[in-house]
Amino acid sequence: MGEIFSTFIRRESSFSHTWTALELLLVALTCTLLTWYLQFLWSRRKLYECSRKLPGPFAFPLVGSALHFIGSPYDIFSNIMKMYNQYPGIFRVWFGPRLFYAVSDPKYYEILLPHCLAKERWYKYSEAAIGHGLFAAPLDKWKRHRKIIMPTFSQKILDGFVEIFSEQSEILVEQMRKFAGEGEFDIFDIMSKCTLDIICETAMGVKVNTQTSADTSLSTCIDRILENIFLRAFVIWYHYDAIFNLTARSKAYKASLKTLHDFSGSVVRQRKRLFDESRKANKLYFEEDSRKKTFLDHLIEITSQGNQFTERELRDEVDTFIIAGSDTTASTNSYVFLMLGLHKDLQEKVYEEIIEVVGPSRPVEREDLVKLKYMDRFIKETLRLFPVAGVIVRAIEEDVDLGDHLIPGGTSVIFGILRTHTNEKYWPEPFKFDPDRFLPEEVAKRHPCTYLPFSYGPRNCLGIKYAMMAMKTLLATVLRKFKVSTSYGSIQDIKLKANLVLRPTDGYKVSLELRQ
């Protein structure tokens, strides 16, 4: 009995000693983590001090206000706009452990956008699609590439594209005839095919004939790519590849990327091969008229002269222009059709101007475009209410003094473009559609940063003129043939979601009627 009791005591003593060791280990780990966390907080004390000076949504430990960015692209964008309405001017948002400032006052844009040129690291989620093309390139690469690419957007070169704009718009007319009198449909699908054909022919010298083909894979995959880039940026658990790659969304995304990259890669290889063959045969690859030189041709020629673009860099820029040049223009054109359908009286004014300037049947010419002044204002008013991007984001690398607030380096700024465009402080009756807001005398009254559909400062959109010329040519061609209607009752009925580019949640619903 005594031996049994002694054995029991020894076992109890041994167990007690083991448990004490585990406790000590846990205490040591806890102290280490607590020490690290306190050091982490202390190193960021400047951020917390600056953050306390501004209002903003409640932030939980670790995740911050990230719970506001859960749900569909509509839910996420709706919550963003609610924040801008609740906190006018400037506010702060903690996204996980990262501090963002959100601004919508033009005076802040004027200070920040010309000087804060580094893209926010959220844009890294676009790299799988467009690599380091102009849209998402690091600052040093962006400066070099933009300087090289800029000459391809000279007015002389753009004027040479009007014939292509017109030819592809005539093909669009024939596609639209199939829908005339057939009830309401989403116009974005046929519009995106047209703009894809335009960008491929003008920027890359390749005819893809998407409008007349039954294959819709390329235009469809672009929309899917944009949505996934947006969700990866704003849904915090999608930041982790290991999690995102487990989702069904990831599989569809990768398939879309393959479609895009297979196409752009084949285009780059084809144009480079033609260029190399011409040089070997001692022939001119380009016509002497430089207006025939496409964007891609220019880059290939520059590369041959020693200002080296790798094949990957060429493909990145091609991918960027395919997405930026086709999808954004198609989206804006589709919104223009919605506004024409909502405002029949203004639609007639646009139509009358087209007939007066271009006539009922001849092709649109470059000299016509500058004369379409009311159409120009109509497009600009559409872009006010439906800018391509509702928000843009920039990184702040060094402290920036805004006068009434200090934004510390190491943070980021979200620019609420749509909020600024619909703020009654700058735009009386903001949801009234009025193209005459863009009469020269009205524009002169406003701060230049109250209207930023193409951003502002050195990193603004490079293709502003290209886009406006392409849109005006298309609209002048199409609106001579069709009247446009929509079942939307008002601008406020068009609920928006974001996938980098703003989209209506219920689609671009229009119906067409042939003009007599």
C-alpha positions in Angstrom: 0.0 0.0 0.0 2.9 2.4 0.9 4.6 1.7 -2.5 1.4 2.4 -4.4 0.9 5.7 -2.5 4.6 6.6 -3.2 4.2 5.9 -6.9 1.0 8.0 -7.1 2.8 10.9 -5.4 5.8 10.7 -7.8 3.4 10.7 -10.8 1.5 13.7 -9.4 4.7 15.5 -8.8 5.9 14.8 -12.4 2.6 16.0 -13.9 2.7 19.1 -11.8 6.2 19.9 -13.0 5.2 19.4 -16.7 2.2 21.7 -16.4 4.4 24.4 -14.8 6.8 24.2 -17.8 3.9 24.7 -20.2 2.6 27.6 -18.2 6.0 29.2 -18.3 6.2 28.7 -22.1 2.8 30.3 -22.5 3.7 33.2 -20.3 6.9 33.7 -22.2 5.1 33.6 -25.6 2.4 36.0 -24.3 5.1 38.4 -23.0 7.0 38.3 -26.3 3.8 38.9 -28.4 2.7 41.7 -26.0 6.1 43.3 -26.2 6.1 43.1 -30.0 2.6 44.5 -30.2 3.5 47.4 -27.9 6.6 48.2 -29.9 4.4 48.0 -33.1 1.9 50.4 -31.6 4.7 52.8 -30.4 6.3 52.8 -33.9 3.0 53.9 -35.4 2.1 56.5 -32.7 2.2 59.3 -35.3 -0.4 57.5 -37.4 -2.7 57.1 -34.4 -2.2 60.7 -33.3 -3.1 62.0 -36.8 -6.0 59.5 -37.1 -7.6 60.8 -33.8 -7.9 64.3 -35.3 -10.4 63.2 -37.9 -13.8 61.5 -37.9 -14.4 58.2 -39.6 -16.1 54.8 -39.2 -15.5 52.7 -36.1 -12.4 50.6 -36.3 -12.1 47.2 -34.6 -8.7 45.9 -33.4 -6.7 44.3 -36.2 -9.4 44.4 -38.9 -10.2 48.1 -38.6 -13.3 49.1 -40.6 -12.8 46.2 -43.1 -16.2 44.8 -42.2 -17.8 47.6 -44.2 -16.3 46.1 -47.3 -18.1 42.8 -47.3 -20.5 41.6 -49.9 -21.1 42.2 -53.6 -19.5 44.9 -55.6 -22.8 46.8 -55.2 -22.7 46.5 -51.4 -19.1 47.5 -51.2 -19.4 50.6 -53.4 -22.7 51.6 -51.7 -20.9 51.6 -48.3 -18.1 53.6 -49.7 -20.5 56.3 -50.9 -22.4 56.3 -47.6 -19.1 57.1 -45.8 -18.4 60.0 -48.1 -21.9 61.3 -47.5 -21.5 60.9 -43.8 -18.1 62.5 -43.5 -17.8 65.3 -46.0 -14.5 66.8 -47.0 -11.9 64.5 -45.4 -12.1 61.5 -43.0 -10.0 58.5 -42.0 -10.6 54.7 -42.5 -8.6 51.9 -40.9 -8.4 49.0 -43.3 -6.9 46.2 -41.2 -3.7 47.8 -39.7 -3.4 50.3 -42.6 -4.6 54.0 -42.4 -6.3 55.6 -45.3 -7.5 59.1 -45.7 -10.6 59.7 -47.9 -11.1 63.1 -49.5 -13.7 64.7 -51.7 -12.9 68.4 -51.5 -11.3 69.8 -54.6 -8.8 71.9 -52.6 -7.2 68.6 -51.4 -7.2 67.1 -54.9 -5.3 70.2 -56.2 -2.5 69.6 -53.6 -2.4 65.8 -53.6 -2.9 64.6 -57.2 -0.1 66.5 -58.9 2.5 65.4 -56.3 1.5 62.0 -55.0 2.0 59.9 -58.1 2.8 56.5 -56.6 0.0 54.0 -57.0 -1.4 52.4 -53.9 -0.3 48.8 -53.3 -3.9 47.7 -53.7 -3.2 48.1 -57.4 -0.9 45.1 -57.2 -4.0 43.0 -57.6 -4.2 44.3 -61.2 -0.7 43.0 -62.0 -1.8 39.5 -62.8 -3.8 41.1 -65.6 -1.8 44.0 -66.9 1.6 43.6 -65.2 3.4 46.9 -65.0 1.6 48.7 -67.8 1.0 52.4 -67.4 -2.1 52.0 -65.2 -0.3 50.1 -62.4 3.4 50.7 -63.0 5.8 51.7 -60.2 6.7 55.3 -60.4 10.1 55.0 -62.0 8.8 52.6 -64.8 5.7 54.8 -65.3 7.8 57.9 -65.9 9.9 56.1 -68.5 7.1 54.4 -70.3 4.8 57.4 -70.4 7.5 59.5 -71.9 8.0 56.9 -74.7 4.3 56.3 -75.2 3.2 60.0 -75.2 4.1 60.7 -78.9 1.6 58.0 -80.0 -1.2 60.2 -78.9 -0.3 63.2 -80.9 -3.2 65.0 -82.7 -1.8 64.0 -86.1 -1.9 60.3 -85.3 -5.3 60.6 -83.6 -6.8 62.3 -86.7 -5.7 59.3 -88.8 -7.9 57.0 -86.6 -11.2 58.7 -87.4 -11.7 56.6 -90.5 -11.4 53.5 -88.4 -13.7 54.9 -85.8 -16.2 55.6 -88.5 -15.9 52.2 -90.2 -16.3 50.2 -87.0 -19.3 52.4 -86.0 -21.0 51.6 -89.3 -20.6 47.9 -88.4 -22.2 48.6 -85.0 -25.2 50.2 -86.8 -25.8 46.9 -88.6 -25.5 45.0 -85.3 -28.0 47.4 -83.7 -30.6 46.9 -86.4 -31.1 43.3 -85.0 -32.3 44.9 -81.8 -34.5 47.7 -83.2 -38.1 47.2 -82.3 -37.3 44.0 -80.3 -37.7 45.5 -76.8 -35.2 46.3 -74.2 -31.7 44.8 -74.0 -28.3 45.5 -72.3 -26.4 47.6 -74.9 -23.0 47.1 -73.2 -22.4 43.7 -74.9 -22.5 45.0 -78.5 -20.9 48.3 -77.5 -17.9 46.5 -75.9 -17.4 44.4 -79.0 -17.3 47.6 -81.1 -14.8 49.4 -78.9 -12.6 46.3 -78.7 -12.5 46.2 -82.5 -11.6 49.9 -82.5 -8.8 49.7 -80.0 -7.3 46.6 -81.6 -7.2 48.1 -85.0 -6.0 51.6 -84.0 -3.6 50.7 -81.2 -2.2 47.5 -82.5 -3.0 47.3 -86.2 -4.9 44.1 -85.9 -8.5 43.5 -87.1 -10.2 41.0 -84.7 -13.8 41.4 -86.1 -15.4 40.8 -82.7 -18.6 42.5 -83.8 -19.3 40.0 -86.5 -18.0 37.0 -84.7 -19.9 34.6 -82.5 -17.0 34.4 -80.1 -17.5 36.7 -77.1 -14.8 35.3 -74.9 -12.4 38.3 -75.0 -15.0 41.0 -74.3 -16.6 38.9 -71.5 -13.3 38.1 -69.8 -12.3 41.8 -69.5 -15.4 42.5 -67.4 -14.6 39.5 -65.2 -11.0 40.6 -64.8 -12.0 44.1 -63.6 -14.5 42.7 -61.1 -12.0 40.4 -59.6 -9.3 43.1 -59.3 -11.8 45.3 -57.4 -12.9 42.5 -55.0 -9.3 41.4 -54.3 -8.5 45.0 -53.3 -11.5 45.6 -51.0 -12.3 42.2 -49.5 -9.6 41.8 -46.9 -9.4 37.9 -46.9 -9.0 37.9 -50.7 -5.6 39.7 -50.1 -4.2 36.3 -49.4 -3.5 34.2 -52.5 -3.9 31.0 -50.5 -7.5 31.9 -49.7 -8.4 33.4 -53.0 -7.0 30.5 -54.9 -9.4 28.1 -53.1 -12.5 30.0 -54.4 -14.5 29.2 -57.5 -14.0 32.9 -58.5 -10.3 32.3 -58.8 -10.7 29.5 -61.4 -12.8 31.7 -63.6 -10.4 34.6 -63.1 -7.4 32.6 -64.2 -9.3 31.4 -67.3 -10.1 35.0 -68.2 -6.5 36.0 -67.7 -5.3 33.2 -70.0 -7.7 34.4 -72.8 -6.5 38.0 -72.5 -2.8 37.1 -72.4 -3.0 34.5 -75.2 -4.5 37.2 -77.4 -2.1 40.0 -76.5 0.9 37.8 -76.6 0.0 36.6 -80.2 -0.5 40.2 -81.3 2.9 41.3 -80.0 4.7 38.4 -81.6 2.9 38.9 -84.9 3.8 42.6 -85.1 7.4 42.0 -84.0 7.8 39.3 -86.6 6.5 41.6 -89.4 8.9 44.3 -88.3 11.9 42.0 -88.2 11.0 40.5 -91.6 10.8 44.0 -93.1 14.2 45.0 -91.7 15.8 41.9 -93.1 14.4 42.6 -96.5 15.6 46.2 -96.2 12.0 47.5 -96.6 10.1 50.1 -94.7 7.8 48.5 -92.2 5.7 51.7 -91.7 4.2 53.9 -94.3 5.9 57.3 -94.6 2.7 58.9 -93.4 3.3 58.6 -89.6 -0.5 58.7 -89.0 -0.6 55.0 -90.0 1.8 54.0 -87.2 -0.1 52.4 -84.4 0.7 52.5 -80.7 2.3 49.1 -80.8 4.3 49.8 -83.9 5.7 52.8 -82.3 6.9 50.8 -79.3 8.4 48.1 -81.4 10.3 50.7 -83.5 11.5 52.5 -80.3 12.7 49.1 -78.9 14.6 48.4 -82.1 16.5 51.7 -81.7 17.8 50.7 -78.3 15.2 52.1 -75.9 14.5 48.6 -74.9 11.0 47.3 -74.2 11.0 43.6 -73.3 8.3 41.4 -74.9 6.7 41.2 -71.5 6.6 45.0 -71.2 5.1 45.3 -74.6 2.4 42.8 -73.7 1.7 44.6 -70.4 1.1 47.8 -72.3 -1.1 46.0 -74.9 -3.1 44.4 -72.1 -3.5 47.9 -70.5 -4.7 49.5 -73.7 -7.1 46.6 -74.5 -8.8 47.0 -71.1 -8.6 50.7 -70.7 -9.3 51.5 -74.3 -12.2 49.2 -74.9 -14.0 48.7 -71.6 -14.0 52.2 -70.3 -15.1 53.7 -73.6 -17.8 51.1 -74.0 -19.1 51.8 -70.5 -19.3 55.6 -71.1 -21.0 55.1 -74.5 -23.5 52.9 -72.8 -24.2 55.5 -70.1 -24.7 58.1 -72.8 -27.4 55.9 -74.3 -29.1 55.6 -70.9 -29.0 59.4 -70.6 -30.4 59.8 -74.2 -33.2 57.5 -73.3 -34.0 59.3 -70.1 -33.9 62.8 -71.7 -35.8 62.6 -75.1 -35.8 66.4 -75.6 -32.0 66.5 -75.2 -31.6 63.5 -77.5 -33.3 65.4 -80.2 -30.9 68.3 -79.7 -28.0 65.9 -80.1 -29.6 64.5 -83.2 -30.3 67.9 -84.8 -26.7 68.9 -84.3 -25.4 65.7 -85.9 -27.6 66.3 -89.0 -26.5 69.9 -89.2 -22.8 69.1 -88.9 -22.4 65.7 -90.6 -25.6 65.3 -92.6 -27.9 62.2 -92.8 -25.6 59.7 -94.4 -21.9 60.6 -95.1 -19.2 59.1 -92.9 -18.0 61.2 -90.0 -14.7 63.0 -90.7 -12.2 64.5 -88.3 -13.2 68.1 -89.1 -16.8 67.3 -87.9 -15.7 66.3 -84.4 -14.8 69.8 -83.1 -18.1 71.1 -84.4 -20.2 68.7 -82.3 -20.2 71.0 -79.3 -23.5 70.1 -77.8 -22.6 66.4 -78.0 -19.3 67.1 -76.3 -21.2 68.7 -73.4 -23.6 65.8 -73.3 -20.7 63.3 -73.0 -19.1 65.4 -70.3 -22.3 65.7 -68.2 -22.7 61.9 -68.5 -19.1 61.5 -67.2 -19.9 63.8 -64.3 -22.7 61.5 -63.1 -21.0 58.2 -64.2 -17.2 58.7 -64.1 -15.2 55.7 -65.3 -13.8 55.2 -61.7 -15.9 56.2 -58.7 -12.8 56.3 -56.5 -9.0 56.3 -57.2 -6.3 55.6 -54.6 -2.7 56.9 -54.3 0.1 56.1 -51.9 1.5 58.9 -49.7 5.3 58.4 -49.4 6.1 61.6 -47.5 4.2 63.8 -45.1 1.8 66.1 -47.0 0.5 69.3 -45.4 -3.0 70.1 -46.5 -3.1 73.3 -44.5 -5.8 72.2 -42.1 -4.6 68.6 -41.8 -1.3 66.7 -42.0 -1.3 63.4 -43.9 1.7 61.3 -42.7 3.9 59.4 -45.1 3.2 55.6 -45.2 -0.6 56.1 -45.5 -2.8 56.3 -48.6 -5.5 58.5 -49.9 -8.8 57.5 -51.5 -10.2 60.2 -53.8 -14.0 60.2 -53.9 -14.5 61.3 -57.6 -18.2 60.4 -57.7 -18.9 62.1 -54.4 -17.3 65.3 -55.7 -19.2 65.1 -59.0 -22.5 64.9 -57.2 -21.9 67.3 -54.4 -24.5 70.1 -54.4 -21.9 72.5 -53.0 -20.2 72.5 -56.5 -23.1 71.2 -58.7 -26.6 72.8 -57.9 -29.3 70.1 -58.3 -26.6 67.5 -58.8 -28.9 64.8 -60.2 -30.4 67.0 -62.8 -28.9 66.2 -66.2 -27.8 69.5 -67.8 -25.1 69.5 -70.5 -25.0 73.3 -70.3 -23.0 73.0 -67.1 -20.1 72.6 -69.5 -20.6 75.8 -71.4 -17.2 77.7 -71.3 -18.6 80.4 -69.1 -19.9 77.9 -66.6 -16.7 75.9 -66.5 -14.8 79.1 -65.7 -16.7 79.6 -62.5 -15.7 76.2 -61.0 -12.6 74.9 -59.3 -10.8 72.7 -61.9 -10.8 69.8 -59.5 -14.6 69.7 -59.2 -14.6 67.6 -62.4 -12.1 64.7 -62.7 -13.4 62.0 -64.9 -9.9 61.4 -66.3 -8.1 62.1 -63.0 -5.8 65.2 -62.6 -2.2 66.0 -62.6 0.8 64.3 -64.3 -0.7 60.8 -63.8 -4.0 61.6 -65.5 -5.5 59.5 -68.3 -3.2 59.6 -71.4 -6.1 58.7 -73.8 -8.5 61.6 -73.1 -8.5 63.0 -76.7 -8.6 59.5 -78.2 -11.6 58.5 -76.1 -13.6 61.7 -76.8 -12.9 61.4 -80.6 -13.9 57.7 -80.7 -17.1 58.3 -78.7 -18.2 61.3 -80.7 -17.6 59.4 -84.0 -19.6 56.4 -82.8 -22.5 58.5 -81.4 -22.7 60.7 -84.6 -22.8 57.5 -86.7 -25.4 55.6 -84.6 -27.8 58.4 -83.5 -28.6 59.3 -87.1 -30.2 55.9 -87.4 -31.9 55.2 -84.1 -34.0 56.7 -81.4 -33.2 55.5 -77.9 -35.5 54.7 -74.9 -35.0 53.2 -71.5 -37.2 51.8 -68.7 -35.2 53.6 -66.0 -37.3 56.4 -64.6 -34.6 58.7 -63.3 -30.9 58.9 -62.8 -31.3 57.9 -59.1 -32.9 54.6 -60.3 -29.6 53.6 -61.8 -27.9 51.8 -58.9 -24.2 51.5 -59.2 -21.6 48.8 -58.4 -17.9 48.9 -59.0 -15.4 46.6 -60.6 -12.8 49.3 -61.0 -15.2 50.7 -63.7 -18.6 51.8 -62.4 -21.4 49.6 -63.7 -25.2 49.7 -63.2 -26.3 46.8 -61.2 -29.3 46.1 -63.5 -27.4 46.7 -66.7 -27.5 49.3 -69.4 -31.1 48.8 -70.4 -32.2 50.5 -73.6 -34.5 49.9 -76.5 -34.0 51.1 -80.1 -36.3 52.4 -82.8 -35.2 53.0 -86.3 -35.6 56.6 -87.4 -37.7 57.1 -90.5 
